[in-house]
């Protein structure tokens, strides 16, 4: 016979929380949702945050393009053709008088047949803020003439110079932002839908569906994108309205771009459909649609968003390239690519280098999207 | 190995067939054909088109046949080496494409060679010296290179060269050599003019390649067999070359499938800007004037270039990696 096993019983009242009492910070961390953790992770990526901020400002600006631009999209200043950028000055003869520009003196040099502009240091044209300028229709809702900045009365303010019709390039660039940035967004939405549907079906059903989708992806990827885009956009009827061409172009961009995304979705689904919770859902009678969208996709939605962010710049670039080649958007719709058409003539660019300036927002946007997307991708899996 | 080879060739043929159908559909998409625009042009000049000539041209180019029959005639001709006639140039397509396409192959092959030659040492250096200043600097430059659109880079370089050096960078050779027989000097001139486009087209590909090689090599370097080999006293260089590098090389070569379409795409638009007599400008003209056979043959040739490139990379992989030879699949 053995004695009863001796065991210790604490006399204190039982408190189940006692052992792992969490500090408020720990609690916050453990209770955080996935998206919150992604945000914390992203915040550490300085470059990505700054890029995100730049993109935010750019996208915010397209809501109020008309107000920010000092001139209208089609306003011609017939007296100032190919005028150089006017520098914003603050000090006149050593005295601070706020932002202003010197007036431009124009002279036609008959010897070399060239327009020559010079700053007239005597005439000061202070910039006006929150002022009345060119009349425009705000989002085709109501007419107004409010601008953030305008030139002095009977003065000029060509921040980035003018083009061959005397149109202000800075204003046109601001208007172009609206088109260039939305092309990428609309295109990516389309390619997102196609990619998820096709990749989802391929990964979930497998078999011949998968085979078919795989071959389609392979074939589409083996045709170089740009020539294919060129061929497709050359097929857009000439008599379409510019708006129709815009939507036609985004359709083309989305139609060619989905294979990358579809491939990512497929490979993830192939692995995930073997999970127990997926089998459970099947046994409970959920249809494939529900299983894919409800149970499987949320697993890697963050990854998909990150990779979509990374493919927006390629769409923006494609639009710019196509418009530049004259196969994309057509005036009066103005995008950065349409503006760059003016820069095709190297002789003109040599004389008026400011025609190249619309390339700068393209590069900034593409860089920002790349850095931001890269940060997102790193943050996409916060549990690692 | 032979089985694998035959299988790959069959797949390639099938791919090309589907691609050709796709290309034909794309080319036929625009309303009307070359003849309608030709008639419209004549009418705008106040001349009436000769109905006899129209009917003759329709017959000549099979424009009166249904689409599927036109396709079959076209693809049948190609298989016999007859690519049809360019309406715009009034020459057989093969004569228009011939020289242009040779230049395109030279250009694209040089870009690919440039990418591999530059990316390989930099990628290896970046991985073996992770987080050093050199690595950080190269990564940053690579990022910029990856994100800078190549046609804008071409535009800016053209401007800078014109502005500060006073030279025109366009063209594939010195204007003096055009239409001259091939001499040593001409070859040198072509090579000189190739440098800028090769760098411009290759930048983003190189940057991407460096990043991928670095990532792959880093993955391998942290594996246990490396530690074991080092513990056994293998010298650094010998260890690197013998094991992890060979593993990391696999995706490096498989990547040509992503790289080629990108390079060919880039070369099309850069060629337009730098005015190189390769596929870009001619394709653009053909698309604009609805020169069906010319544009179609171009798109097909360009796709052929990438499909064949991928085929070559698959073969190379099979030579390099015994696992692929064994299973007939691509180890990813």
Interface residues (C-beta under 8 A of the other chain):
Chain A: X215 X218 X219 X221 X222 X223 X224 X225 X226 X227 X228 X230 X231 X232 X234 X235 X237 X313 X317 X320 X321 X324 X325 X326 X327 X340 X343 X344 X346 X349 X350 X353 X356 X359 X362 X363 X366 X367 X370 X371
Chain B: X15 X18 X19 X22 X23 X26 X27 X29 X30 X31 X143 X144 X146 X147 X148 X149 X151 X152 X155 X156 X158 X159 X162 X163 X168 X170 X257 X260 X261 X262 X264 X265 X266 X268 X269 X272 X273 X279 X283 X284 X287 X288 X290 X295 X298 X299 X302 X303 X306 X307 X310
